[in-house]
């Protein structure tokens, strides 16, 4: 994956030292038809650590 994606959600399986290590990420709108800020988006790639 080019570049680095910072992620502070340490409960996620893909979080490695505050960086996303997922092979692909998917970001969707969070209850908004037209996102205007990051609060209106969400990471769908999240997978809770076991």
Rosetta constraint file for C-alpha pairs under 8 A:
AtomPair CA 1 CA 23 HARMONIC 6.95 0.50
AtomPair CA 1 CA 24 HARMONIC 7.86 0.50
AtomPair CA 4 CA 19 HARMONIC 6.76 0.50
AtomPair CA 4 CA 20 HARMONIC 7.33 0.50
AtomPair CA 5 CA 19 HARMONIC 5.61 0.50
AtomPair CA 5 CA 20 HARMONIC 5.43 0.50
AtomPair CA 6 CA 18 HARMONIC 5.90 0.50
AtomPair CA 6 CA 19 HARMONIC 4.53 0.50
AtomPair CA 6 CA 20 HARMONIC 6.16 0.50
AtomPair CA 7 CA 15 HARMONIC 6.62 0.50
AtomPair CA 7 CA 18 HARMONIC 5.14 0.50
AtomPair CA 7 CA 19 HARMONIC 5.08 0.50
AtomPair CA 7 CA 20 HARMONIC 5.71 0.50
AtomPair CA 8 CA 15 HARMONIC 7.73 0.50
AtomPair CA 8 CA 18 HARMONIC 5.35 0.50
AtomPair CA 8 CA 19 HARMONIC 7.54 0.50
AtomPair CA 9 CA 15 HARMONIC 6.96 0.50
AtomPair CA 9 CA 18 HARMONIC 7.60 0.50
AtomPair CA 10 CA 15 HARMONIC 5.80 0.50
AtomPair CA 10 CA 18 HARMONIC 6.96 0.50
AtomPair CA 11 CA 15 HARMONIC 7.51 0.50
AtomPair CA 11 CA 48 HARMONIC 5.80 0.50
AtomPair CA 11 CA 49 HARMONIC 5.70 0.50
AtomPair CA 12 CA 46 HARMONIC 5.79 0.50
AtomPair CA 12 CA 47 HARMONIC 5.30 0.50
AtomPair CA 12 CA 48 HARMONIC 4.76 0.50
AtomPair CA 12 CA 49 HARMONIC 5.41 0.50
AtomPair CA 13 CA 46 HARMONIC 7.38 0.50
AtomPair CA 13 CA 47 HARMONIC 5.41 0.50
AtomPair CA 13 CA 48 HARMONIC 5.59 0.50
AtomPair CA 13 CA 49 HARMONIC 4.54 0.50
AtomPair CA 13 CA 50 HARMONIC 7.80 0.50
AtomPair CA 14 CA 20 HARMONIC 5.54 0.50
AtomPair CA 14 CA 21 HARMONIC 5.00 0.50
AtomPair CA 14 CA 22 HARMONIC 5.31 0.50
AtomPair CA 14 CA 46 HARMONIC 7.48 0.50
AtomPair CA 14 CA 47 HARMONIC 7.17 0.50
AtomPair CA 15 CA 19 HARMONIC 5.52 0.50
AtomPair CA 15 CA 20 HARMONIC 4.93 0.50
AtomPair CA 15 CA 21 HARMONIC 6.09 0.50
AtomPair CA 16 CA 20 HARMONIC 6.28 0.50
AtomPair CA 16 CA 21 HARMONIC 6.22 0.50
AtomPair CA 22 CA 45 HARMONIC 7.73 0.50
AtomPair CA 24 CA 45 HARMONIC 7.83 0.50
AtomPair CA 25 CA 43 HARMONIC 7.35 0.50
AtomPair CA 25 CA 44 HARMONIC 7.39 0.50
AtomPair CA 25 CA 45 HARMONIC 5.46 0.50
AtomPair CA 26 CA 43 HARMONIC 6.01 0.50
AtomPair CA 26 CA 44 HARMONIC 5.36 0.50
AtomPair CA 26 CA 45 HARMONIC 5.60 0.50
AtomPair CA 27 CA 41 HARMONIC 6.66 0.50
AtomPair CA 27 CA 42 HARMONIC 5.55 0.50
AtomPair CA 27 CA 43 HARMONIC 4.56 0.50
AtomPair CA 27 CA 44 HARMONIC 5.68 0.50
AtomPair CA 27 CA 45 HARMONIC 7.53 0.50
AtomPair CA 28 CA 41 HARMONIC 5.59 0.50
AtomPair CA 28 CA 42 HARMONIC 5.50 0.50
AtomPair CA 28 CA 43 HARMONIC 6.54 0.50
AtomPair CA 28 CA 44 HARMONIC 6.69 0.50
AtomPair CA 29 CA 33 HARMONIC 7.15 0.50
AtomPair CA 29 CA 34 HARMONIC 7.56 0.50
AtomPair CA 29 CA 35 HARMONIC 6.22 0.50
AtomPair CA 29 CA 40 HARMONIC 5.76 0.50
AtomPair CA 29 CA 41 HARMONIC 4.33 0.50
AtomPair CA 29 CA 42 HARMONIC 6.18 0.50
AtomPair CA 30 CA 35 HARMONIC 7.91 0.50
AtomPair CA 30 CA 39 HARMONIC 7.65 0.50
AtomPair CA 30 CA 40 HARMONIC 4.83 0.50
AtomPair CA 30 CA 41 HARMONIC 4.68 0.50
AtomPair CA 30 CA 42 HARMONIC 5.68 0.50
AtomPair CA 31 CA 40 HARMONIC 6.83 0.50
AtomPair CA 32 CA 40 HARMONIC 6.12 0.50
AtomPair CA 35 CA 40 HARMONIC 5.28 0.50
AtomPair CA 35 CA 41 HARMONIC 6.73 0.50
AtomPair CA 36 CA 40 HARMONIC 6.74 0.50
AtomPair CA 37 CA 41 HARMONIC 7.34 0.50
AtomPair CA 38 CA 42 HARMONIC 7.88 0.50
